[in-house]
Structures are given as structure tokens and as C-alpha cells.
């Protein structure tokens, strides 16, 4: 495997923990797992947009007491566990199905200072 790192990526790996075992998902056989992080980020952007409409999040963050945020998440998301699909939860929490525009807006805002 280390030979392939060198051949494909031109990276010398001294140990397996720098190579194939660098990420727990690989050794656990969870190939294709990383896209779920992107999807989770996109879901959270949509939920955060709705949360800002219902809570004064700037004030909550300034006070460093996330009880209100946690309660909102418990009521709108966490209480359903696996009993609802992500799409159903998003519709109930935000009033619309999954919409990537919130994540796109977040990314544009985050990176515009670097790339504009």
C-alpha cells in the first residue's frame, strides 16, 4: 500500500497511521463516507438559517449559553432520531425540503474575502 501512496500521490509514508490508517473510516470499511459530511454541512446551513429566524442567535452566542440552541435542536431535529427521514425533518423544521442554497450562501460568504 505504501508503494501506491508513492506512485499515485508522490507521498512517502513512514507508518500505517500516516497512510492507510490515517482515517478511521478507511480501516472500518466505510468507503464513500466523506460525502455524508458535506451533506450534513448543507443540512446544518439550512437549519441554522431557520434558527436565526426563530432565535436571536448572535445574542445567544455572545452570552456563551447554548441552552436555547440545544433546546431548539432537540425540539426540531434530535427528538425524531431515526423515526423520520432527513427530508421530513428538514420540512418540519424549516418549512421546505432540502435546499442547497443556504450552504452555497454560507460558502460564498465564508470564502469571498479570500477569493474576491
N, C-alpha and C positions, 0 to 999 in steps of 0.2 A: 504494500500500500504506500509506503514512504517513497518508493521509486516513482509511483504515479503522481504524487504531490510534486516531485521534482520535475517530472516530464510534462505534466499538464499545467502546473502553476509556477514552476521555477522556484519552489519553496523547499528549503531544507528543513526537515522536521527531526528533532533530536529524540523525542519520545512520543508515544502514542497519545499522551494528553495534549500535545501540541498539534497532533494530526487527527486521526480518525476519532479519537475520544474527546476532542475539544468541545463537542456539544453533546449533551445528554440525549438529544433526540436521535442522533445517528446510532448510538450504541443500543438504544431501546427499540430500534427498528421503525421509528416514527418518521419515515421519509415523507416529504411533502408537507411537513408540519408548519414550516415557516409562513406560508400564506395565511394561516389562521391568525397569526399576529397582525398582519396587515388588515384583515377583516375585522378583528377586534378593535383596532385603532379607528377604523372607519365607523364602526358601530358607536364607539365611545364619543366620537366627534358629534354624531347626531344626538346622542343622549345629552351630552354637555350643552349643546345648543338649546335643547328643551329645558334643561335645568336652569340655564341663565334666564329663561323667560319666567320661571316659577320662583326662583330664589335669587337673593342678592349675593351671588357667589363671590364677588370681589370683597364684600364686607365679611363674609364667612371666612374666606381665606386670610384676610387681614387679621381677623381675631384668632386664627390658628385653632379653631374649634370645628372639626369636621363632622360633628354630630348631625347637623342638619343635612349635610351632603349624604352621609351614611344612611340616614333615615329615608331620604328621597330614593336612594338606590335600592334600599330594602323594599320599599313600597312599590316602586315602579319596575324593578328588574329581579332582584335576588329572590324574592319570595316565591317566584314561579319555578325555580330550579329547572328541572327537565320536563315539567308538565306542559310547557308551551315552547313553540319554536322561536328562534331568534326573531324571525319576521313578525310573529304575533306579538312578541314583547315590544318590539320597536313601534308597531302600530299603536298598541295600548299606551305606551309611554310618551310617544311623540306625536301621535295622530297621523302618521304617514308610514308607508313601508320604507325599507332601506333606501336611503338616498345618499349617494356618494358625494353630493355637492358640499356637504358640511366638512368632510375630510379634505376635499380639494381646497376649499376656502382656508382651512386650518393650515395646510401645507404651503399654500401661496403666501399667507401672512407670515408664517414662520421663516420661510426662505427668501422672501423678496429683498430683504436687506443685504443678503449675500449675493444674489444673482441679478438684481436690478442695476 
